[in-house]
Amino acid sequence: MLFALISIASCSEFGDLNIDPNSATQVSPSTLLSRAQYSLFNRIHGVNLNADLGMLMVQYWAQNEYTEDSRYGFETTFFNTSWIVLYTEVLTELETSRKLVELQDISDVIKANQKGIIDVMKVYTFMILTDGFGDVPYSQTINTEYSLPAYDSQESIYNGMLSTLSSAASSFTESSPSFSSGELIYNGDIAKWKKFTNSLILRLAMRIADADETTAAQYISAASNNLISTNDDDALFVFDSTPDRSNPLWQNVVQNSRDDYCVSEYLVNTLNSKNDPRLEKFAKESAGGGIVGMPYGLNDNDATLLKPTTSRPNDNVRAATSPSSIISNAEVKFLLAEAYQRNFLTGNAAEAYADAIEASMNYWGITDQNTIDAYITAQAYDATNWKQSIGEQKWIALYMSGYEAWAEWRRLDYPILTVPSAALTTSIPTKLPYPNSEISNNSTELGKVTSSPESITTKVWWDKN
């Protein structure tokens, strides 16, 4: 009788234990999309790729105690986790989500909208990978047939990404829904997703303008009619107030009790020289009063001595729910200014440049029109040195988006940053070292694209200046 009762219980109450909760028949595509989006922007906005990389490479911040990264002392193990997360968590989740969309009993037009969103997220992930490492696995990824995938050239990856984005943009039907829940950027709003997709095409096409002007011009022209045009359209990933889904920089400071960064002296001096009202939004006063920057790239001892008297980032930029800016109206306006200047599009570069600055000011809570107009007049657009005008102001506008700012600094070469005297290399890094996991496990394929996988000064394909 006891055996019979146990058997009955096993078939009823505990039957769910025999079902894999991650099985394709049990998980909704929106759940996997949510997880992928959080994992992606948690990685981009967190310590590894942002605070310890992008924010330091463009000298927004300076390390104030353990300064190896400010002095470019990267090791091949440093980026292992980011590589693994982006490939095995983000891209795999997105691909599985896309397959699950096909299994749903919904209309083809809704499926097309959902798959378009997923495809855009995949492109964004590959953009992060290739802009950092250069040549990376692309065509053979997310395919169990290839346990050790081949590396694709960055040129072919960019062509593939632009083609995918173009197809996604044309597949969107704005009059139909997509995900009713679980899409964490625009809550499934296809009209905004189409603007975001076209804006991302504009970014990627402009990125390759010095390497492949013909392809850049083609995609810039095609994407220019339906772009992010107001701050309400900004693509933001807003972190949750729940601690385990909060801003990773808040977790670093509050949960992990870290205090590793000051705003850099270069940032403070640059914004002070321009009388830029955004400085107080970027930084807070030092213990002695006033905003005091930390000289960038000091050795450990010198930085530690200055730590008590220098300014930290403003608390608001590291609040639990502070967003990660994916692509903004300000960035799009800067891209348009450049497109007009390069004659890819017809328009007024100076007006687009001014609109970009105003959009950035508004984003940071500065709305007094007289203040904004006076600033734009003082920082007038210089068509004879447009890379400096756009590069310097874009650098300011991209504050807190360190990884993207690092990409644009490499492309535009402004602002002019200097290598600290205590640096461990003679130039600012222009790429990431391939992770030790790839050097150890996929050396044959990696060896086909580089003989120096640990290099951080080789330029990626699109960095021609």
Stockholm file with secondary structure:
# STOCKHOLM 1.0

chainA/1-465         MLFALISIASCSEFGDLNIDPNSATQVSPSTLLSRAQYSLFNRIHGVNLNADLGMLMVQYWAQNEYTEDSRYGFETTFFNTSWIVLYTEVLTELETSRKLVELQDISDVIKANQKGIIDVMKVYTFMILTDGFGDVPYSQTINTEYSLPAYDSQESIYNGMLSTLSSAASSFTESSPSFSSGELIYNGDIAKWKKFTNSLILRLAMRIADADETTAAQYISAASNNLISTNDDDALFVFDSTPDRSNPLWQNVVQNSRDDYCVSEYLVNTLNSKNDPRLEKFAKESAGGGIVGMPYGLNDNDATLLKPTTSRPNDNVRAATSPSSIISNAEVKFLLAEAYQRNFLTGNAAEAYADAIEASMNYWGITDQNTIDAYITAQAYDATNWKQSIGEQKWIALYMSGYEAWAEWRRLDYPILTVPSAALTTSIPTKLPYPNSEISNNSTELGKVTSSPESITTKVWWDKN
#=GR chainA/1-465 SS CHHHHHHHHHHTTTGGGGSCTTSTTTSCHHHHHHHHHHHHHHHHHSIIIIIIIIHHHTTSEEESSCCTTTTTCCCTTTTHHHHHIIIIIIIHHHHHHHHHHHHSSSCHHHHHHHHHHHHHHHHHHHHHHHHHHSSEECTTSSCTTCSSCCEECHHHHHHHHHHHHHHHHHHCCTTSCCCSSCCTTTTTCHHHHHHHHHHHHHHHHHHTTTTCHHHHHHHHHHHTTSCCCSGGGCEEECCCSSGGGSCHHHIIIIISCCCCEEEBHHHHHHHHHTTCTTHHHHBCCCTTSSCCCBCTTCCHHHHHHHGGGSCCBCGGGGSTTCCEEEECHHHHHHHHHHHHHTTSSCSCHHHHHHHHHHHHHHHTTCCCHHHHHHHHHHTCCCGGGHHHHHHHHHHHHTTTCHHHHHHHHHHHCCSCCCCCTTCSSSSCCCSCCCCHHHHHHSHHHHHTTCSCTTCSSSCCTTCCC
#=GC SS_cons         CHHHHHHHHHHTTTGGGGSCTTSTTTSCHHHHHHHHHHHHHHHHHSIIIIIIIIHHHTTSEEESSCCTTTTTCCCTTTTHHHHHIIIIIIIHHHHHHHHHHHHSSSCHHHHHHHHHHHHHHHHHHHHHHHHHHSSEECTTSSCTTCSSCCEECHHHHHHHHHHHHHHHHHHCCTTSCCCSSCCTTTTTCHHHHHHHHHHHHHHHHHHTTTTCHHHHHHHHHHHTTSCCCSGGGCEEECCCSSGGGSCHHHIIIIISCCCCEEEBHHHHHHHHHTTCTTHHHHBCCCTTSSCCCBCTTCCHHHHHHHGGGSCCBCGGGGSTTCCEEEECHHHHHHHHHHHHHTTSSCSCHHHHHHHHHHHHHHHTTCCCHHHHHHHHHHTCCCGGGHHHHHHHHHHHHTTTCHHHHHHHHHHHCCSCCCCCTTCSSSSCCCSCCCCHHHHHHSHHHHHTTCSCTTCSSSCCTTCCC
//
